[in-house]
Amino acid sequence: MAKSTSLRAVEQVDFRLANGQEGTADFSGGDISGLGGLPLLVAVDDEHDFLSGAARCIKDGRLKQQVTHTIEKLLRQAVLLYCGGYPDGIDWNYFRQDPILKFCLGWDADGEQHAASQAGQSRFMTERSERDLRRLFSYCISFYIRKHSKVPKSITLDFDGAAAEVHGRQQFIAYNGHYEVNMYYPLFVMDGHGWLIAPILRPGNVADANITVDVLKVLVKRFRRAWPKVKILFRGDAAFHDPAIMDWCEANDVDYVTGLKGDNHLNVGSKQFDKQAEKEFKRRFGARRFDGTTGSYHYQQHLREISALPRDKRYDAYAELDQRSVRKLGDFRHLAGRGYGGKHKQWKKERRVISRARVTDRGLKRRYLVTSLEGYTADKIYDEIYSARGKAELVIRAQRALGADRLNSSEARTNQMRMIVCGLAYNLFQLLVEKLPSALKSLSTETLIHNVARIAVQVKVSTRRTWLRWTSSYPLQNQILKLCDRLNLLPKPA
């Protein structure tokens, strides 16, 4: 973005639109940026010393006298561009002269010194060693501990995997038969409030629960060292009901609640709840819509009719099938692996299984959980404890919105570094959300990118300060001013 000057010959463009409007445009508007919200993120970062601490974990092997862009500036530039919705390396070339980005990095907004280019970004990402990555992982855990002003009574650790499709010959990619694509299969570890603790890159053909115990060992050790009396709950979907995980959790005083894949033995244990749900459905609604000997045929025919509907009407049609619904929750003791599945599938003891039987016009659907929690009703465990795992899905969605699945480097270390940088950007947004007014706390990451990070701003540099003039038509002016007040950015009355 070249600096505008009054000496340059201004070419004017005349618009004569079909609606009758006429206008004239030129490039004499001065320095304007679309990233006017980034200084707010920098103010939040300065308050917590977040990115500076992460930069100290990275070793800089360059000669200091020849360094223009320090590791801290490179990391800050990468994180801020992720927050602005520009995760690709080519974006570094486009925005390296942006006045707001230069202002956030400590350069003069109208100066000759620009931010790093795509080549600088590439070197910054590819030169990271395994030791740098281990230090960054350790820092993420340390910061999570430090950000708690009070010792928490309990911590919930959500584990979840997500497919990251790739198109190339990246290191450690593999074909996954379930997703039918070449991919990485990253593991995301989050707390129960949506804070991302660790994004871990994995090959595409590993099991969902791969390395889970190894990660748990590190996290539990660090948390117990900082908070000896803290209660820890491991939570995951049905892919994480591995007996090795449950055995380790029980041996180390870690509670767990995970999904459980159904089988005939579980169906027998759930039979009483199935009957209760079916009896209640018949009492309240009568016979099911697709009941009887021909019910399956009519149901399949109806599904074909729904699939032929326009996309915007399909959701309502499917929802109508589940409109009449009855469910029953209960629990029973179960010992898996009796006589089949091999030793690696066998449980060492009976465990508590939560059963949910749901009857709709489609028929009976069952769902199972396995848990070490005692003293809680089945309803509380399912509705309040396990169902809160939906926040983990929102974190993964936010990671995709920020560009965490853009893993296009040939080396796995570089792609892991990209995931860490994306995770830092997400957590920086989380620190910002903690300061936002209550009306904005529920905004998704996509909305934060477009409505908070991307604010149109005019930049003018005077002798003593830089003036940032946000657009007058910005719809969230009052909320942003409240945020600025909480960040102590407003001038104090005399």
LOLUM-866832 format. One record per residue (C-alpha): x, y, z; residue in one letter. Coordinates in steps of 0.5 Angstrom, whole numbers, plus 500, padded with zeros to 3 digits. Layout:
! residues N
XYZA/...
This chain:
! residues 494
500500500M/504506497A/504512502K/499518499S/502524497T/499531494S/504531489L/502525485R/497527479A/490525481V/487521476E/479522477Q/474516476V/467518474D/461514476F/454514472R/450509475L/443506472A/440508478N/441515477G/447517482Q/453520480E/460520483G/467522482T/473517486A/480518486D/486515490F/487522495S/484519501G/490518505G/492512509D/486508510I/486501513S/481495514G/484492520L/482498525G/481493530G/488490531L/490495536P/485493541L/488486540L/495489541V/492493548A/489486550V/496482549D/500488552D/496487559E/497480559H/504479556D/501474552F/505474545L/512477548S/512470553G/511466547A/516469543A/521468548R/520461547C/523461540I/531461539K/533466534D/539463531G/540470526R/546475527L/543480532K/546486528Q/543484521Q/536483524V/531488522T/524484524H/525480531T/522474533I/517478537E/515482531K/515476526L/510472531L/506478533R/505480525Q/503472524A/498472530V/495479528L/494477521L/491471523Y/486475527C/485479521G/483473517G/489473513Y/493466514P/496465508D/503467506G/501472500I/498476505D/504478508W/506481502N/500485501Y/499488508F/507489510R/505496508Q/499497512D/499503516P/495499522I/500493522L/506497522K/503501528F/501495532C/508492530L/512499533G/514502527W/512509524D/505508521A/508513515D/515511516G/519507510E/520501515Q/515496513H/513489516A/516483514A/514480507S/512473505Q/519470505A/520473512G/514469514Q/516463510S/523463514R/520464521F/515458520M/520453517T/526455521E/523452528R/526446531S/522441535E/525444541R/522451539D/515447539L/516444545R/517450549R/511453546L/507447548F/510448555S/508456555Y/501455553C/500450559I/504455563S/500461561F/493457562Y/496456569I/498463570R/491466567K/487464573H/487469579S/484464583K/486456584V/480453580P/476447584K/476443578S/478443570I/475439565T/479437559L/476436552D/479432547F/477432540D/480431533G/478434527A/480432519A/484437516A/484435508E/491437504V/492437497H/500435496G/505431499R/506434506Q/510430511Q/506425515F/499426511I/495419510A/489417507Y/483416512N/478411510G/473414514H/473421511Y/476418504E/481424503V/488425504N/489429511M/492430517Y/488429524Y/490434529P/488433536L/485439540F/485440547V/481445550M/478446557D/471447559G/470454558H/473454550G/480456552W/485452547L/490449551I/494445546A/493444538P/497438536I/498435529L/498428528R/498423521P/492422518G/491415519N/491415527V/486413531A/482418534D/485416541A/492416539N/497420544I/491421548T/494418555V/501421553D/498428553V/494427559L/500425563K/503432561V/497436563L/495432569V/502433572K/503440570R/496442573F/497438579R/504441581R/500448580A/494446584W/495440588P/487439590K/484441583V/479436580K/480434573I/475431568L/477428562F/471429557R/471426549G/466423544D/465416543A/472415539A/476416546F/472410550H/479407549D/480402555P/487404556A/485411557I/480409562M/485405566D/490411566W/485416569C/482411574E/490410576A/491417577N/485420580D/482423574V/475423572D/472421565Y/466421561V/466419554T/461417549G/461409548L/459406541K/453401542G/453394541D/448388543N/450387550H/449395551L/442394548N/440389553V/442393559G/438399556S/432395554K/428397560Q/429404558F/427403551D/421400553K/419406558Q/420411552A/416407547E/410406552K/411414554E/411416546F/405411545K/401414551R/402422549R/402421541F/399415539G/402410534A/409412530R/408415523R/412410520F/410404524D/408397523G/410392517T/410397512T/413403516G/420402514S/418402506Y/414409507H/420412511Y/425410506Q/420413501Q/419419505H/427420506L/427420498R/422426498E/426430503I/432429499S/429432493A/427438496L/431445496P/436445501R/433451505D/427446506K/430440508R/432442515Y/425444516D/423437513A/428433517Y/426437524A/419435523E/420428523L/423429530D/418434533Q/414428536R/420426541S/420422548V/427420551R/428416557K/435416561L/438411566G/444408568D/447401569F/453397570R/457394564H/463390563L/465390556A/470385552G/467379555R/469373550G/470378544Y/474384541G/481381544G/484384550K/485391548H/478392548K/476388555Q/475392561W/478391567K/472392571K/465394571E/463401569R/457406570R/454406563V/449412562I/443410557S/439415553R/433412549A/429417544R/423415541V/421419535T/417418529D/423415525R/423410531G/428408537L/435411537K/440410543R/446413545R/451411551Y/456414555L/461411560V/463415566T/467414573S/463420576L/458417582E/453421586G/450424580Y/444423576T/444420569A/440426567D/445431570K/451427567I/448427560Y/445434560D/449438564E/456435564I/457431557Y/453436553S/457442555A/462438550R/459442545G/463448546K/469444544A/466443537E/465451537L/473451538V/474447532I/470451528R/473457530A/480454528Q/477453521R/475460521A/482462523L/485458518G/488452522A/487447517D/491451512R/497446512L/500447506N/508446508S/512440506S/514439513E/510437519A/514441523R/512448519T/505445519N/505444527Q/508451528M/502454523R/497451528M/500454534I/500461531V/493460529C/492457537G/495463539L/490468535A/484464537Y/486465545N/488472544L/481473541F/479469548Q/482474552L/479480548L/472477549V/473477557E/474484556K/468485552L/461488554P/456482555S/452484549A/458482545L/461476549K/457471545S/460473538L/463467534S/470468532T/468469525E/464475527T/470477531L/474477525I/469481521H/466486526N/472487531V/478486527A/476489521R/474496522I/475501517A/480506520V/484513517Q/491514519V/494520520K/501522523V/502528527S/509530530T/507527537R/502522536R/498517531T/491519530W/486513528L/480515526R/475509526W/469510521T/463514523S/458508520S/461503525Y/455500528P/458497535L/461504537Q/458504544N/461497545Q/468498543I/468504547L/466500553K/472495551L/477501551C/474503558D/476497561R/482497557L/484503561N/485507554L/480512555L/483519557P/482520565K/477526567P/482532570A/
